[in-house]
Amino acid sequence: MVQHSWKTKYGHLRLLGIFGILIGLMSGFYHATSSFFGEVLDYSAMFFISTYFICMAIARIRNWSYLKVKWWAVGILVPSIALLIEFKILGAFLFGSQVAAALIMEVQLYKKFPSKPHYRWIFAAVVLFMSAYVVWTLDKERIICSPTTHWISGHAIWHILSAASLLCMYRFYHQFTLNEPPNKTL
């Protein structure tokens, strides 16, 4: 995904590739340290992705430029991270709310425009992400888990399915452009 995003003319896809790397690094740091700082970094990387989803939907609804999308992204990210730091338990709720808001806007876009983009990738992403969430919850609640199995766990499956979901979202967003200069980089 990252390699492909640098070969495309769409600058916004480069961001999604970078965010994919960031979430892997930040999640790894969180799991290695089990610290609140690591948790903030992990959720912040997740917020980068959910903010991207929101901004891409808004950009398509309002025909926004790449620059305007970047400013809105900052306006969503900063309060999200601040709320996470202030109210430690809000991370998952904020992320879920942001993803839900993006999906609601995608449904509105689907209903609004007569020429429909291909939604099979977003559907696949939702199915993969929901499957990941179910597996993660079953593991977290110790319904299906094996504490003696270290090579695979519900949480590891969560990471694999979530990564596959992100790849599907990348494929979904590959069909859209933003009003950006042709050679514009990040």
C-alpha atoms as an extended CHARMM CRD file, in Angstrom:
* protein
*
       186  EXT
         1         1  MET       CA              0.0000000000        0.0000000000        0.0000000000  PROA      1               0.0000000000
         2         2  VAL       CA              2.7540000000        2.4370000000        0.9360000000  PROA      2               0.0000000000
         3         3  GLN       CA              4.8010000000        1.6950000000       -2.1670000000  PROA      3               0.0000000000
         4         4  HSD       CA              1.7300000000        2.0000000000       -4.3680000000  PROA      4               0.0000000000
         5         5  SER       CA              0.6660000000        5.2700000000       -2.7330000000  PROA      5               0.0000000000
         6         6  TRP       CA              3.9660000000        6.9340000000       -3.6950000000  PROA      6               0.0000000000
         7         7  LYS       CA              3.5120000000        5.9040000000       -7.3280000000  PROA      7               0.0000000000
         8         8  THR       CA              0.0380000000        7.3930000000       -7.6090000000  PROA      8               0.0000000000
         9         9  LYS       CA             -0.6930000000       10.9980000000       -8.4920000000  PROA      9               0.0000000000
        10        10  TYR       CA             -3.0690000000       11.3370000000       -5.5430000000  PROA      10              0.0000000000
        11        11  GLY       CA             -1.3450000000       12.9920000000       -2.5870000000  PROA      11              0.0000000000
        12        12  HSD       CA             -4.1140000000       12.0490000000       -0.1850000000  PROA      12              0.0000000000
        13        13  LEU       CA             -3.3170000000        8.3550000000       -0.6730000000  PROA      13              0.0000000000
        14        14  ARG       CA              0.2620000000        8.9700000000        0.4410000000  PROA      14              0.0000000000
        15        15  LEU       CA             -1.1320000000       10.1440000000        3.7610000000  PROA      15              0.0000000000
        16        16  LEU       CA             -3.0970000000        6.9320000000        4.1980000000  PROA      16              0.0000000000
        17        17  GLY       CA              0.0430000000        4.9060000000        3.4870000000  PROA      17              0.0000000000
        18        18  ILE       CA              2.0040000000        6.8770000000        6.0660000000  PROA      18              0.0000000000
        19        19  PHE       CA             -0.8130000000        6.5270000000        8.5950000000  PROA      19              0.0000000000
        20        20  GLY       CA             -0.7580000000        2.7600000000        8.0730000000  PROA      20              0.0000000000
        21        21  ILE       CA              2.9290000000        2.6770000000        8.9910000000  PROA      21              0.0000000000
        22        22  LEU       CA              2.3630000000        4.9990000000       11.9570000000  PROA      22              0.0000000000
        23        23  ILE       CA             -0.3700000000        2.8380000000       13.4120000000  PROA      23              0.0000000000
        24        24  GLY       CA              1.8880000000       -0.2060000000       13.2310000000  PROA      24              0.0000000000
        25        25  LEU       CA              4.7750000000        1.6050000000       14.9100000000  PROA      25              0.0000000000
        26        26  MET       CA              2.6580000000        3.2940000000       17.5730000000  PROA      26              0.0000000000
        27        27  SER       CA              0.7230000000        0.1350000000       18.3820000000  PROA      27              0.0000000000
        28        28  GLY       CA              3.9970000000       -1.7670000000       18.6610000000  PROA      28              0.0000000000
        29        29  PHE       CA              5.3270000000        0.9020000000       21.0260000000  PROA      29              0.0000000000
        30        30  TYR       CA              2.1810000000        0.7310000000       23.1340000000  PROA      30              0.0000000000
        31        31  HSD       CA              2.3190000000       -3.0610000000       23.3960000000  PROA      31              0.0000000000
        32        32  ALA       CA              6.0250000000       -2.9680000000       24.1990000000  PROA      32              0.0000000000
        33        33  THR       CA              5.6910000000       -0.3700000000       26.9750000000  PROA      33              0.0000000000
        34        34  SER       CA              2.0970000000       -0.7680000000       28.2370000000  PROA      34              0.0000000000
        35        35  SER       CA              2.3450000000        2.9130000000       29.1410000000  PROA      35              0.0000000000
        36        36  PHE       CA             -0.2730000000        5.6370000000       28.9450000000  PROA      36              0.0000000000
        37        37  PHE       CA              2.0500000000        7.5620000000       26.6230000000  PROA      37              0.0000000000
        38        38  GLY       CA              2.1430000000        4.5180000000       24.3270000000  PROA      38              0.0000000000
        39        39  GLU       CA             -1.6400000000        4.2880000000       24.4880000000  PROA      39              0.0000000000
        40        40  VAL       CA             -1.9620000000        7.9510000000       23.4920000000  PROA      40              0.0000000000
        41        41  LEU       CA              0.3700000000        7.3530000000       20.5430000000  PROA      41              0.0000000000
        42        42  ASP       CA             -1.5750000000        4.2290000000       19.5260000000  PROA      42              0.0000000000
        43        43  TYR       CA             -4.9410000000        5.9830000000       19.6260000000  PROA      43              0.0000000000
        44        44  SER       CA             -3.4940000000        9.0820000000       17.9580000000  PROA      44              0.0000000000
        45        45  ALA       CA             -2.4290000000        6.9610000000       14.9900000000  PROA      45              0.0000000000
        46        46  MET       CA             -5.9420000000        5.5040000000       14.9060000000  PROA      46              0.0000000000
        47        47  PHE       CA             -7.3380000000        9.0590000000       14.9790000000  PROA      47              0.0000000000
        48        48  PHE       CA             -5.1610000000        9.9520000000       11.9670000000  PROA      48              0.0000000000
        49        49  ILE       CA             -6.9430000000        7.2220000000       10.0280000000  PROA      49              0.0000000000
        50        50  SER       CA            -10.4820000000        7.9680000000       11.2410000000  PROA      50              0.0000000000
        51        51  THR       CA             -9.9060000000       11.6850000000       10.6260000000  PROA      51              0.0000000000
        52        52  TYR       CA             -8.7500000000       10.8500000000        7.1100000000  PROA      52              0.0000000000
        53        53  PHE       CA            -12.0240000000        8.9750000000        6.5260000000  PROA      53              0.0000000000
        54        54  ILE       CA            -14.1000000000       11.9110000000        7.8070000000  PROA      54              0.0000000000
        55        55  CYS       CA            -12.1730000000       14.5010000000        5.8150000000  PROA      55              0.0000000000
        56        56  MET       CA            -12.3480000000       12.4980000000        2.5880000000  PROA      56              0.0000000000
        57        57  ALA       CA            -16.1220000000       12.2320000000        2.9200000000  PROA      57              0.0000000000
        58        58  ILE       CA            -16.4960000000       15.9470000000        3.7160000000  PROA      58              0.0000000000
        59        59  ALA       CA            -14.1510000000       16.8590000000        0.8570000000  PROA      59              0.0000000000
        60        60  ARG       CA            -16.3170000000       14.9140000000       -1.5740000000  PROA      60              0.0000000000
        61        61  ILE       CA            -19.5440000000       16.3810000000       -0.1910000000  PROA      61              0.0000000000
        62        62  ARG       CA            -18.2600000000       19.9670000000       -0.3560000000  PROA      62              0.0000000000
        63        63  ASN       CA            -15.6870000000       19.6560000000       -3.1770000000  PROA      63              0.0000000000
        64        64  TRP       CA            -12.9050000000       20.8250000000       -0.8780000000  PROA      64              0.0000000000
        65        65  SER       CA             -9.2770000000       21.3340000000       -1.7850000000  PROA      65              0.0000000000
        66        66  TYR       CA             -6.4150000000       19.3320000000       -0.3300000000  PROA      66              0.0000000000
        67        67  LEU       CA             -5.3360000000       22.3520000000        1.7310000000  PROA      67              0.0000000000
        68        68  LYS       CA             -8.7650000000       22.8350000000        3.3000000000  PROA      68              0.0000000000
        69        69  VAL       CA             -8.9420000000       19.1310000000        4.1270000000  PROA      69              0.0000000000
        70        70  LYS       CA             -5.5960000000       19.3880000000        5.9420000000  PROA      70              0.0000000000
        71        71  TRP       CA             -6.8500000000       22.2410000000        8.1390000000  PROA      71              0.0000000000
        72        72  TRP       CA            -10.0340000000       20.3630000000        8.9970000000  PROA      72              0.0000000000
        73        73  ALA       CA             -7.9800000000       17.2990000000        9.8330000000  PROA      73              0.0000000000
        74        74  VAL       CA             -5.9670000000       19.3160000000       12.3490000000  PROA      74              0.0000000000
        75        75  GLY       CA             -9.2250000000       20.6770000000       13.7570000000  PROA      75              0.0000000000
        76        76  ILE       CA            -10.4610000000       17.1360000000       14.3670000000  PROA      76              0.0000000000
        77        77  LEU       CA             -7.1750000000       15.5790000000       15.4880000000  PROA      77              0.0000000000
        78        78  VAL       CA             -6.0950000000       18.0890000000       18.1210000000  PROA      78              0.0000000000
        79        79  PRO       CA             -9.3280000000       17.9720000000       20.1690000000  PROA      79              0.0000000000
        80        80  SER       CA             -9.4820000000       14.1730000000       19.8230000000  PROA      80              0.0000000000
        81        81  ILE       CA             -5.9900000000       13.7400000000       21.2480000000  PROA      81              0.0000000000
        82        82  ALA       CA             -6.6610000000       16.3550000000       23.9530000000  PROA      82              0.0000000000
        83        83  LEU       CA             -9.8430000000       14.5320000000       25.0020000000  PROA      83              0.0000000000
        84        84  LEU       CA             -7.9490000000       11.2530000000       25.0990000000  PROA      84              0.0000000000
        85        85  ILE       CA             -5.2740000000       12.7310000000       27.3540000000  PROA      85              0.0000000000
        86        86  GLU       CA             -7.8300000000       14.3730000000       29.6480000000  PROA      86              0.0000000000
        87        87  PHE       CA            -10.3240000000       11.4740000000       29.7700000000  PROA      87              0.0000000000
        88        88  LYS       CA             -8.2350000000        8.3490000000       29.3760000000  PROA      88              0.0000000000
        89        89  ILE       CA            -11.1360000000        5.9940000000       28.7040000000  PROA      89              0.0000000000
        90        90  LEU       CA            -12.4740000000        7.8770000000       25.6620000000  PROA      90              0.0000000000
        91        91  GLY       CA            -10.0360000000        6.5460000000       23.0360000000  PROA      91              0.0000000000
        92        92  ALA       CA            -12.0750000000        3.6540000000       21.6770000000  PROA      92              0.0000000000
        93        93  PHE       CA            -15.3120000000        5.6540000000       21.8880000000  PROA      93              0.0000000000
        94        94  LEU       CA            -13.8320000000        8.6010000000       19.9600000000  PROA      94              0.0000000000
        95        95  PHE       CA            -12.3360000000        6.3510000000       17.3000000000  PROA      95              0.0000000000
        96        96  GLY       CA            -15.5780000000        4.4160000000       16.8940000000  PROA      96              0.0000000000
        97        97  SER       CA            -17.5900000000        7.6350000000       16.7240000000  PROA      97              0.0000000000
        98        98  GLN       CA            -15.3150000000        9.0650000000       14.0520000000  PROA      98              0.0000000000
        99        99  VAL       CA            -15.4850000000        5.9090000000       11.9410000000  PROA      99              0.0000000000
       100       100  ALA       CA            -19.2820000000        5.8290000000       12.3450000000  PROA      100             0.0000000000
       101       101  ALA       CA            -19.5190000000        9.5000000000       11.2910000000  PROA      101             0.0000000000
       102       102  ALA       CA            -17.4500000000        8.7780000000        8.1840000000  PROA      102             0.0000000000
       103       103  LEU       CA            -19.6460000000        5.7850000000        7.3060000000  PROA      103             0.0000000000
       104       104  ILE       CA            -22.8190000000        7.8500000000        7.7630000000  PROA      104             0.0000000000
       105       105  MET       CA            -21.4220000000       10.4680000000        5.3780000000  PROA      105             0.0000000000
       106       106  GLU       CA            -20.5300000000        7.7240000000        2.8840000000  PROA      106             0.0000000000
       107       107  VAL       CA            -24.1490000000        6.5190000000        2.9760000000  PROA      107             0.0000000000
       108       108  GLN       CA            -25.2780000000       10.1100000000        2.3440000000  PROA      108             0.0000000000
       109       109  LEU       CA            -22.8590000000       10.3720000000       -0.5750000000  PROA      109             0.0000000000
       110       110  TYR       CA            -24.1420000000        7.1030000000       -1.9780000000  PROA      110             0.0000000000
       111       111  LYS       CA            -27.7280000000        8.3690000000       -1.8660000000  PROA      111             0.0000000000
       112       112  LYS       CA            -26.8910000000       11.8760000000       -3.1160000000  PROA      112             0.0000000000
       113       113  PHE       CA            -24.9830000000       11.2690000000       -6.3310000000  PROA      113             0.0000000000
       114       114  PRO       CA            -26.4290000000        9.4980000000       -9.3680000000  PROA      114             0.0000000000
       115       115  SER       CA            -23.0420000000        8.2160000000      -10.5610000000  PROA      115             0.0000000000
       116       116  LYS       CA            -22.0330000000        5.8100000000       -7.8540000000  PROA      116             0.0000000000
       117       117  PRO       CA            -18.4140000000        4.9670000000       -7.1070000000  PROA      117             0.0000000000
       118       118  HSD       CA            -17.5410000000        1.3650000000       -6.3610000000  PROA      118             0.0000000000
       119       119  TYR       CA            -18.4950000000        0.6510000000       -2.7740000000  PROA      119             0.0000000000
       120       120  ARG       CA            -17.3960000000       -2.9940000000       -2.6680000000  PROA      120             0.0000000000
       121       121  TRP       CA            -14.0880000000       -2.0190000000       -1.0310000000  PROA      121             0.0000000000
       122       122  ILE       CA            -15.7340000000       -0.0650000000        1.7710000000  PROA      122             0.0000000000
       123       123  PHE       CA            -18.1620000000       -2.9290000000        2.3270000000  PROA      123             0.0000000000
       124       124  ALA       CA            -15.2340000000       -5.3750000000        2.5520000000  PROA      124             0.0000000000
       125       125  ALA       CA            -13.4520000000       -2.9860000000        4.9460000000  PROA      125             0.0000000000
       126       126  VAL       CA            -16.4880000000       -2.8090000000        7.2360000000  PROA      126             0.0000000000
       127       127  VAL       CA            -16.8960000000       -6.6040000000        7.2620000000  PROA      127             0.0000000000
       128       128  LEU       CA            -13.1980000000       -7.0980000000        8.0420000000  PROA      128             0.0000000000
       129       129  PHE       CA            -13.1660000000       -4.4260000000       10.7340000000  PROA      129             0.0000000000
       130       130  MET       CA            -16.3230000000       -5.7230000000       12.4150000000  PROA      130             0.0000000000
       131       131  SER       CA            -14.8780000000       -9.2490000000       12.3390000000  PROA      131             0.0000000000
       132       132  ALA       CA            -11.6770000000       -7.9110000000       13.8780000000  PROA      132             0.0000000000
       133       133  TYR       CA            -13.6520000000       -6.1560000000       16.6040000000  PROA      133             0.0000000000
       134       134  VAL       CA            -15.6240000000       -9.3040000000       17.4380000000  PROA      134             0.0000000000
       135       135  VAL       CA            -12.4300000000      -11.3750000000       17.7050000000  PROA      135             0.0000000000
       136       136  TRP       CA            -10.7420000000       -8.6650000000       19.8140000000  PROA      136             0.0000000000
       137       137  THR       CA            -13.7480000000       -8.4730000000       22.1630000000  PROA      137             0.0000000000
       138       138  LEU       CA            -13.9500000000      -12.2520000000       22.5510000000  PROA      138             0.0000000000
       139       139  ASP       CA            -10.2490000000      -12.3180000000       23.3770000000  PROA      139             0.0000000000
       140       140  LYS       CA            -10.4000000000       -9.3050000000       25.7240000000  PROA      140             0.0000000000
       141       141  GLU       CA            -13.3610000000      -10.7170000000       27.6500000000  PROA      141             0.0000000000
       142       142  ARG       CA            -11.5840000000      -14.0930000000       27.8590000000  PROA      142             0.0000000000
       143       143  ILE       CA            -14.4670000000      -15.8660000000       26.0910000000  PROA      143             0.0000000000
       144       144  ILE       CA            -12.1840000000      -17.3380000000       23.4610000000  PROA      144             0.0000000000
       145       145  CYS       CA             -8.5720000000      -16.9690000000       24.4290000000  PROA      145             0.0000000000
       146       146  SER       CA             -5.5900000000      -19.0760000000       25.2570000000  PROA      146             0.0000000000
       147       147  PRO       CA             -3.0870000000      -17.3640000000       27.5430000000  PROA      147             0.0000000000
       148       148  THR       CA             -0.5310000000      -20.0890000000       26.7620000000  PROA      148             0.0000000000
       149       149  THR       CA             -0.6120000000      -19.4480000000       23.0100000000  PROA      149             0.0000000000
       150       150  HSD       CA              1.8910000000      -16.7260000000       22.2140000000  PROA      150             0.0000000000
       151       151  TRP       CA              2.2400000000      -17.1120000000       18.4600000000  PROA      151             0.0000000000
       152       152  ILE       CA             -1.3830000000      -16.2040000000       17.7390000000  PROA      152             0.0000000000
       153       153  SER       CA             -4.0950000000      -14.5700000000       19.8070000000  PROA      153             0.0000000000
       154       154  GLY       CA             -7.3700000000      -12.7860000000       19.3100000000  PROA      154             0.0000000000
       155       155  HSD       CA             -5.5270000000       -9.5040000000       19.5860000000  PROA      155             0.0000000000
       156       156  ALA       CA             -3.0600000000      -10.5510000000       16.8910000000  PROA      156             0.0000000000
       157       157  ILE       CA             -5.9750000000      -11.5250000000       14.6430000000  PROA      157             0.0000000000
       158       158  TRP       CA             -7.4620000000       -8.0720000000       15.3900000000  PROA      158             0.0000000000
       159       159  HSD       CA             -4.3130000000       -6.4370000000       14.0430000000  PROA      159             0.0000000000
       160       160  ILE       CA             -4.2410000000       -8.6090000000       10.9150000000  PROA      160             0.0000000000
       161       161  LEU       CA             -7.9210000000       -8.0670000000       10.0720000000  PROA      161             0.0000000000
       162       162  SER       CA             -7.6830000000       -4.3340000000       10.8350000000  PROA      162             0.0000000000
       163       163  ALA       CA             -4.7030000000       -4.0270000000        8.5030000000  PROA      163             0.0000000000
       164       164  ALA       CA             -6.6620000000       -5.8360000000        5.7830000000  PROA      164             0.0000000000
       165       165  SER       CA             -9.5630000000       -3.4390000000        6.4220000000  PROA      165             0.0000000000
       166       166  LEU       CA             -7.2470000000       -0.4480000000        6.0070000000  PROA      166             0.0000000000
       167       167  LEU       CA             -6.0090000000       -1.8780000000        2.7080000000  PROA      167             0.0000000000
       168       168  CYS       CA             -9.6180000000       -2.1410000000        1.5120000000  PROA      168             0.0000000000
       169       169  MET       CA            -10.2260000000        1.4850000000        2.5140000000  PROA      169             0.0000000000
       170       170  TYR       CA             -7.1140000000        2.4630000000        0.5610000000  PROA      170             0.0000000000
       171       171  ARG       CA             -8.5890000000        0.7120000000       -2.4940000000  PROA      171             0.0000000000
       172       172  PHE       CA            -11.8930000000        2.5020000000       -1.9300000000  PROA      172             0.0000000000
       173       173  TYR       CA            -10.2710000000        5.9530000000       -1.7150000000  PROA      173             0.0000000000
       174       174  HSD       CA             -8.0660000000        5.2640000000       -4.7340000000  PROA      174             0.0000000000
       175       175  GLN       CA            -11.0320000000        6.0730000000       -6.9690000000  PROA      175             0.0000000000
       176       176  PHE       CA            -11.3060000000        9.6600000000       -5.6790000000  PROA      176             0.0000000000
       177       177  THR       CA             -9.2810000000       12.7880000000       -6.2610000000  PROA      177             0.0000000000
       178       178  LEU       CA             -9.0540000000       15.9980000000       -4.3360000000  PROA      178             0.0000000000
       179       179  ASN       CA             -8.5510000000       19.4110000000       -5.8770000000  PROA      179             0.0000000000
       180       180  GLU       CA             -4.7760000000       19.3500000000       -5.6140000000  PROA      180             0.0000000000
       181       181  PRO       CA             -1.9200000000       20.4260000000       -7.8460000000  PROA      181             0.0000000000
       182       182  PRO       CA             -0.6750000000       17.5380000000      -10.0430000000  PROA      182             0.0000000000
       183       183  ASN       CA              2.8020000000       17.3000000000       -8.4810000000  PROA      183             0.0000000000
       184       184  LYS       CA              1.7920000000       18.2550000000       -4.9620000000  PROA      184             0.0000000000
       185       185  THR       CA              3.4110000000       16.1870000000       -2.2390000000  PROA      185             0.0000000000
       186       186  LEU       CA              2.5300000000       16.0450000000        1.4220000000  PROA      186             0.0000000000
